[in-house]
């Protein structure tokens, strides 16, 4: 198999490259993250948490995650989101 | 002799930026994080000075033991200012990828600055991530190799960290964990203690970091021996684990295979 050099596309607004955003998952739910260009953050829709990207360095520290309002969450599977949220922080806080 | 990779913080200090007292153990993860952030500006220089440059050799050995090769995706946990990440980057090349991971943003900023100053083309394959070693933001079986230099001793929940390393490693791949050796030989323990008391702490005092390094001795005493590290790795699920003593026995490197 021929190895192809990876082309890393950097999203200038968020400051995170495309390949990196594809390999990262939420540290709590282990579900995929979504890049939010508007807020410059990585969103875990599974548990409704936002992680900031500062100076191009993603901050995936659970205690620094911000719980999102319901409207900001895209819902692929509400049961998964509830299960993950209840297991990690039953009080609703990080 | 000692590199300054080990810092502990007091548990009950309400001000995370205040220097810890020597009488209080450094227990809280937040305090450890603040401590590493405080020493970030002098970290590299003091590592070189105190180990007489030997830490560079130990780190090359750690990378070699990880069996990282061209094109691999590799993870350096508790990367600090990036020494191991840069070595891995040279090894995996531009077709590979290196993630440098740490809980101190200040250390990561130093690493990022070094990356931009060093200008080697292959260093473009390194990405820095701030996070918690006990809650890794990676899918299962993501990496061909993991390294951890002077980090495991500073993680509060070492079992959880080992479990996470196991989870994100590809089957058949290795983790290479370099740290101080907690020796069962009194001679080695005495040498380590003497060096910390009479070299490390006086030098650190010159940088206003005496208290940060005064815990080094207890940190090593609280760490696991080579045999205990092997046992921890096997209990975690690694198929093979071997601890090598290097640097005349004052340092050790655990190699575990998933």
Contacts between the chains, C-beta under 8 A, distances in Angstrom:
chain1	res1	chain2	res2	distance
A	3	B	71	5.6
A	3	B	95	5.2
A	5	B	94	6.1
A	5	B	95	5.7
A	6	B	95	7.1
A	6	B	97	7.2
A	8	B	124	7.6
A	17	B	127	7.1
A	19	B	97	7.4
A	20	B	127	5.0
A	23	B	73	8.0
A	23	B	138	6.7
A	23	B	139	7.4
A	23	B	142	6.6
A	24	B	129	7.4
A	24	B	137	5.1
A	24	B	138	7.0
A	25	B	137	5.5
A	25	B	138	6.3
A	25	B	139	5.4
A	26	B	137	6.6
A	27	B	131	6.1
A	27	B	132	6.4
A	27	B	135	4.1
A	27	B	136	6.5
A	27	B	137	4.2
A	28	B	135	6.5
A	30	B	139	6.8
A	30	B	140	7.9
A	33	B	137	7.8
A	54	B	105	7.6
A	55	B	109	7.2
A	55	B	112	7.5
A	56	B	112	7.6
A	56	B	128	8.0
A	57	B	105	7.0
A	57	B	108	5.6
A	57	B	109	7.7
A	57	B	112	6.9
A	57	B	128	5.0
A	57	B	129	6.7
A	57	B	130	5.8
A	58	B	129	5.3
A	58	B	130	6.9
A	58	B	131	8.0
A	58	B	137	7.9
A	59	B	105	7.2
A	59	B	130	4.4
A	59	B	131	7.5
A	60	B	129	6.1
A	60	B	130	6.7
A	60	B	131	4.2
A	60	B	132	7.9
A	60	B	137	4.1
A	61	B	103	6.8
A	61	B	130	6.0
A	61	B	131	5.5
A	61	B	132	5.6
A	62	B	132	6.1
A	62	B	135	5.5
A	63	B	132	8.0
